[in-house]
Amino acid sequence: MSDGKFSQVWVGTVTFIAISIAFCACGQLFRLKGTFSRGESHLCAFFVFVATVCMWMMWTMTLLSQINPILYPFQIVHK
């Protein structure tokens, strides 16, 4: 879906998914290294998922409000 305005949303969504997967992989690497226990790595993955979803929602709302503004500026004409 590359029809102009909303293709940015898809690119950003894929970017956030990739960042989330990368940070979850880092948490698993810490587990394999011995820094994190199994429970801590699951907690890390949960926090990464929640933080990524929250940041993605905030980014999406900001982007969409700039693409399709609800309020438009107008000029008051005095007679």
MARROGU-749705 format. One record per residue (C-alpha): x, y negated, z negated. Coordinates in steps of 0.001 Angstrom, whole numbers, padded with zeros to 6 digits. Each point is the difference from the previous one (the first is absolute). Last residue first. Layout:
N
<u: X | v: Y | w: Z> .
...
***
This chain:
79
<u: -015173 | v: -045139 | w: -008096> .
<u: 002365 | v: 002386 | w: -001801> .
<u: 000993 | v: 003213 | w: 001814> .
<u: 000942 | v: 002851 | w: -002322> .
<u: 002557 | v: 002321 | w: 001583> .
<u: -000174 | v: 003745 | w: -000334> .
<u: 002402 | v: 002699 | w: -001108> .
<u: -001296 | v: 003541 | w: 000467> .
<u: -001066 | v: 002223 | w: -002843> .
<u: -000359 | v: 003759 | w: 000481> .
<u: 003444 | v: 000427 | w: 001524> .
<u: 000406 | v: 002988 | w: 002315> .
<u: 003736 | v: 000651 | w: 000519> .
<u: 001112 | v: -001743 | w: -003207> .
<u: -002603 | v: 001753 | w: -002149> .
<u: 000950 | v: 003276 | w: 001675> .
<u: 003655 | v: -000400 | w: -000891> .
<u: -000653 | v: -000928 | w: -003625> .
<u: -002501 | v: 002806 | w: -000502> .
<u: 002360 | v: 002500 | w: 001625> .
<u: 003001 | v: -001111 | w: -002076> .
<u: -001989 | v: 000246 | w: -003237> .
<u: -001354 | v: 003426 | w: 000957> .
<u: 003472 | v: 001219 | w: 000998> .
<u: 001521 | v: -001271 | w: -003269> .
<u: -002655 | v: 001805 | w: -002044> .
<u: 000330 | v: 003221 | w: 002031> .
<u: 003797 | v: -000081 | w: -000289> .
<u: -000098 | v: -000617 | w: -003753> .
<u: -002449 | v: 002878 | w: -000528> .
<u: 002040 | v: 002422 | w: 002125> .
<u: 003335 | v: -001008 | w: -001557> .
<u: -001516 | v: 000321 | w: -003469> .
<u: -001321 | v: 003488 | w: 000777> .
<u: 003315 | v: 001115 | w: 001531> .
<u: 001875 | v: -001268 | w: -003079> .
<u: -002417 | v: 001814 | w: -002299> .
<u: 000556 | v: 003214 | w: 001948> .
<u: 003763 | v: -000553 | w: -000247> .
<u: -000318 | v: -000632 | w: -003736> .
<u: -001930 | v: 003218 | w: -000507> .
<u: 002622 | v: 002045 | w: 001824> .
<u: 002847 | v: -001566 | w: -001962> .
<u: 001909 | v: -002920 | w: 001424> .
<u: 003781 | v: -000562 | w: 000089> .
<u: 000762 | v: 003602 | w: 000884> .
<u: 001216 | v: -000559 | w: 003546> .
<u: -002963 | v: 001976 | w: 001327> .
<u: -002375 | v: -002245 | w: -001935> .
<u: 001778 | v: -003143 | w: 001179> .
<u: -000347 | v: 001329 | w: 003557> .
<u: -003733 | v: 000485 | w: -000588> .
<u: -000351 | v: -003623 | w: -001071> .
<u: 001943 | v: -001127 | w: 003065> .
<u: -002353 | v: 002059 | w: 002188> .
<u: -002959 | v: -001819 | w: -001554> .
<u: 001744 | v: -003277 | w: 000838> .
<u: 000456 | v: 001005 | w: 003649> .
<u: -003566 | v: 001297 | w: 000334> .
<u: -001382 | v: -003262 | w: -001362> .
<u: 002176 | v: -002091 | w: 002303> .
<u: -001141 | v: 002050 | w: 003004> .
<u: -003657 | v: -000384 | w: -000974> .
<u: 000482 | v: -003765 | w: -000446> .
<u: 001576 | v: -000256 | w: 003452> .
<u: -002798 | v: 002045 | w: 001585> .
<u: -002533 | v: -002380 | w: -001536> .
<u: 001955 | v: -003051 | w: 001163> .
<u: 000107 | v: 001251 | w: 003591> .
<u: -003704 | v: 000852 | w: -000123> .
<u: -000964 | v: -003399 | w: -001372> .
<u: 002155 | v: -001784 | w: 002566> .
<u: -001936 | v: 001789 | w: 002759> .
<u: -003037 | v: -001899 | w: -001271> .
<u: 000684 | v: -003227 | w: 001817> .
<u: 000789 | v: 001298 | w: 003456> .
<u: -001714 | v: 003091 | w: 001291> .
<u: 002644 | v: 002564 | w: -000866> .
<u: -002168 | v: 002826 | w: -001233> .
***
